[in-house]
Amino acid sequence: MGNDEPVLIASVSNSRCQEMNEMPTNTATSSSSLAFSLSDIGKNLVGKVENGLVSCSLRRKRPPKIEIPNVLREISTDILKGCAAQGQADGAVCFNDTGVGVFALKGKKKFMEDAHKIFASSNGNKGFFGVYDGHGGSKAAEFVAENLHLKIYEMLDSSSGNKAKEEAVKAGYLKTDEEFLKQGLGSGACCVTALIEGKEMVVSNLGDCRAVLCRGGMAEALTTDHRPTREDERRRIEDKGGYVEIHRGTWRIHGTLAVSRSIGDAHLKDWVMAEPDTKVIYLTPDMQYLVLASDGLWEEVSNQEAVDIVMQSCSGTKKQFMKSSPQNSCTIASPLSKSPRASVVKSKKIFHQTGHKNAHRSTEKK
């Protein structure tokens, strides 16, 4: 990423609401947001690389207010002014031709249970982005953030072809789950990840974390939430001897867990599988942004609202910071490759918002 290239951080967390004395008194949402822009990641890494991570500095501007649901009460426009040896506490990471920004905030819960990972392979030909929504504690999300990308890369080293790539990602998820269960911990984590290599993006998910693509201004969900309310998921659980019942107004597996797939959750492992839904997506010029987010966002805004919010923010900063790439309103201000760009808070910018609404959750998922 060049020194003048902007990064959009389209989140709005309850912390900013609190700063403006607008935070709802009954919310316990924790939130994180990840914004990045994608193109030909194979050639794009800039900055100091250590253990596959690129460090950058981040400068924040106060965003304009927009009347939108609680979780997204305002838009934050952030700029990555080049890559420095050490990043800010936000954990910003940048790529050449692609901007990456991360924002995470704990709500009223005692501990932050969410995590994320942005990782580049040592040879610079792959980029990995993940959002992990922990429940029953932070251990599972932290473990996944430290290990999932490594397991996936190991599996990819011995695979070729799109189908093999999908299977490699699935194998990486299952191996991570297997190793976490050996820790003897009871927490779990939902996941959504994007693996970019050249013009291909592999999107995978477990639980209710979601990936939403903006294509020509329209929101397009790339994943489907794994919940026990889904007929196919409920049937799978019941076929294995489990059951689903309503508890606190939500359908849950054995009355406790509101998602049907996750990493961890050892006490429900017979019914809560760790095999993700995975698909390969070819990046095309009409793809603008990609959003990776946990349910903390999606419980408050629709897919289209998230896309519209990012588009508004991009429009507000375009004249000041964007100098090229006519295919995207949120293009970075530096020479861009001719490869397709995807983003939405992804292909040209990806936005990841995570959050939780209940502080009482222990082994329950929401």
N, C-alpha and C positions, 0 to 999 in steps of 0.2 A: 504494500500500500504506500502511495506516495505521500509526501509531507503535507499536501493540501487536501488529501482525500477525507471526506466526511463520513461519519458513521452515525446511523440513526439508532437511538435507543428509544424504542416506542414502548414505554411501560408506564404504567403509572402505578406507583405503589402507594400503600397506605401511609408510608412514612412521609411522602410529600403532602398528602392530605392533612396529616397531623401538623406539619410545619405551617400550613395555612389555616389551622384550626377548623378544618373541614372533615376530619376523620370521623366516620360514624362511631358512635360509642359502643356499639355491640359487635364490632368486627374483630375477628381474631386471625385475619388473613396474613400469612407471610407471603412475600412475593419476590420473584427474581425475574429479570428480563435479559434476554440475550438478543442483540441485533447484529446481523452480519450480512454482507453482500457476497454473492458467489459468482465466479466465472470459471476460468480455467485454473483451478486451484493447483494443478500439477506444477505450475511454473511461478507461483505467486508469492512464496514466503519471503518476508522481509523482516529484518530486525534480528535481535539476538535469539538464537534457538538453543534451548537447553531442555534435554529430555523430550524433544518434540514440541515444546511450547514456545510461542513467540511472544515476547513481552512488549507492551506499548504503553504510552502515556495517554491519559484521557483528560479532556477539558470539558467541563459541564456548563451548559447555559440554562437559565430558567426558561421553561417552555410556556407557550400560551395556554390558557385554560380553555377547555372544551366541555360542554355539557354532555357527559357520558356516564355510564354506570360507575359504581363506587370504585371497583378495582382499577379502572382506567380513568382517573379523574382529571388528568392532564397529560400532555405529551412532553416528553423530555427529549430535546434535541442535543445530542452529544457529538463532539468532533474528536477524532483521533488525529492529533497533530504529529504524525510520524511515529516511528517506533523507537522507544528508548530501552535501555538495558533493563530497567525495572518498571513494571506496570503499577498502576494504582490499585487501591484496595478493591475497586470494582472488578478487577481481574480482566481488564480489557486485553484483547488479542487482535492483531490485525494481519491482513494478508495483502499482498500486492494485488490491486484491482478488486479487492474485496475488503470491506470494513467489518470489524467484529467488535461488539461491545457487550459487556455483561453488567447487569445490575441486579443485586439480590438484597432483599430486606426481610427481616423477621418481623412478624406481627406480634400479637399479644402472647403467643406461646412462649414458654420458657426458653426453648432452644429452636434454632432453625433446623428443619428436617429436610430441606431441599439442597440439591447440589447440581453442578453442571460440569461439563468437560469440553474443552476445545483443544484438539490435538492434531499435530501434523506428523506424518511419517518422516523418518530421518532422511529419506531421499527426496522429500518434498513433493511426491506425486499423489498424495491422498490427504484429505482433510476430514476430520471427524468432529461432530457436534452433538452433544447430548444434554438432555434435561432430565433430572431424576427427582421424583417426588416421593420422599420418604414418609412412612407412617409407622407408629409404634416406636418412635425414636429415629435418630439420624444415622445409625450405624450402617444400615443397608444402603442408603443413598450414598454415603461416603465411600463405602466399599465398591459400589458399582462405578462411581466416578473415577476411582483409582485403578480399576481393573478391567472394566468391560471393553474399552477401546483396545487394550493390549491383547485381550483374548481374541477379539475380532481380527486384529491385524495378524496374529499368529495363524488363524484359520485361513485368512486370505492368501498368505504366502504359499499355500499348497493348493490353491484353487485357480480356475480360469473359466471364463465365460460367465454370462449373467446368472444362469441358474446356479452355478457353483458359487457365485458371489453371494446370492441370497442364502444359500445353505451355510456358507461360511459365517455369515452374520448370525444366523440362528444358532449355529454351534457355539459361537462366542457367547451369546446370551446364556445358553444352557450350561456352559462350562463355568461362567461367572456365578450362576445360581448354585451350582454344585459346590463350588469352593466357599461361597458365603455360608451355606448350610453347615459346613464343617466347623464354622465359628461358634455354633451353638447359641446364636442370638435369635430373638423372636421377632425382630422388626422386618419390614419389607419395603420395597420401592417399586413404583411405577416408572416407566421409562419411555422416552421418545428420542430417537437418534437419526442423524442424517450423515451418511458417508458419501463424500464427493470425490470422484476420480474422473478427471477430464470432463466429458459432457454427460456423465452419468451420475445419478444420485440414488443411493439406496436408503429408503426410509423405513424405519421399523418402530414398533411400539408394543408396550405392555401396559395394561390397565387403562386409566383415563387421561394419561398425557396424550396430547394430540399435535399433529402437524397439519397446518393449513397453508395452502399455496395461493398466491394472488396471480391470477392469469387474466391479463387484460382488464384489470380492475375488479374482477369477480373472485370471490372466495371459493376455494376448492379443497375440501377436506381430503387429505391423503391417507388418513388413518381412521379406523373405527374404534371407539372406546370398547374395552372389554369389561362388561358389567354383567352381573347375574340376571339382570332383566332381559338380556338378549336371549332369545329362544334357543339358539344353538349353544350358547355357553351354559345356560341352565340345564339343557338336556345332557350336555357332556358331564356336568357335575353330578346330576342325578344318576346317570348311567354308571358312575364310579362309586355310587353308594352315598353320596353327599346330599345335602338339602339346602334349599334357599328359603329364607323367611324374612318378614318385615321386622325391623328393629329401629326405633327412633325415626319412623317414617320412611326408611330406606330398605330396599331389598338387599340382604346380605347373605353371604355364604355362612351357614351355621350361626346366623344371627350376629356375626361380628364384622366380616370384611365386605366392603361395598364394591370391590373390583374382583374380577375372576381370573386375572393373570397378573403376576408380579414376580420379582426376584425376592427370595426370602420367604417370610411367612411360613416357617417350618411346621407350625402346628396345623396348618391347613394344606400342606404340600400335596396331599393325595388328590386335591381338587383344584388347587390354584397352580396352574402350570406356568412355566417360565419361557415357553416357546413363543416368540413374537410373531406378529403378522409382518411380513416384509415384502417390499416391492421395489423394482428398479424403475426409475423415472429418467427419461432422456430430457435434458435441459434444452429448451427452445427459446427463441427471442421474445415470445409473448409472455414468458414467466417473469414476474416482477419481484415478488417477495415471498419468503416462506416464514411461517411462524411456528416455533416449537414452544409449547406451553403445557403447563399442568392444569388440572381442573380448577385451580384457584382463579384462573382467568376465564375459562370457558363457562363457569357457573354464573359469571356476571355479564359477559358480552357474547354475542353471536360471532360466528366465523366472519361474517361480512362486516360487522362492526369493527372487529380487530383490523381487518384489511383497510377499511375506510379511514380509521384513525391514523394508521401509518401513512396512507396516501396523503392525508391532510398535512401531516408533519413534513413529509417529503416536499410537498408543494411549497410550504413556507420557507424552506431552506434552499430550494433548488437554485434560485438565481444567485445566491451568495456563494454557494460552494460547488455547484455542479458545472462542469465545463464540457463534458463530452458524454458519449453513450446515449444517442437519441432513443434507444429502445427502452430506456427505463427512466422514470421521473426521478429516481433516487440514485442516479449513477455517480460514481466516484470521480473526483476531479483529478484525473490523471489519464494518460493514454490507456485505453481499454483494449483487451484482446477481442478478436472477432468471434470468440466462442459465445454460445448462448449464455444468458445470465438468468438465474432463478432467485427468488428471494421473498418475504412478507412480513412476514416479518421475516423473508428469506430470499432467494435468487438475487435480489440486489440488496437485500437487507433482511436479516432474520431476527425475529423478535421472540424472545422466550420469556414467558411470564409464568411464574409458579406461585401457587398460593394455597392456603388451607383455611377453612372457615371455622373449624371447631378446635377450641383449645382443650377440650376434654378428651380428645382421642388418645388412646393408649395403644392397644393392639387392634383397635378398630381402624378401618380406613374411612375417614370422614364420618 
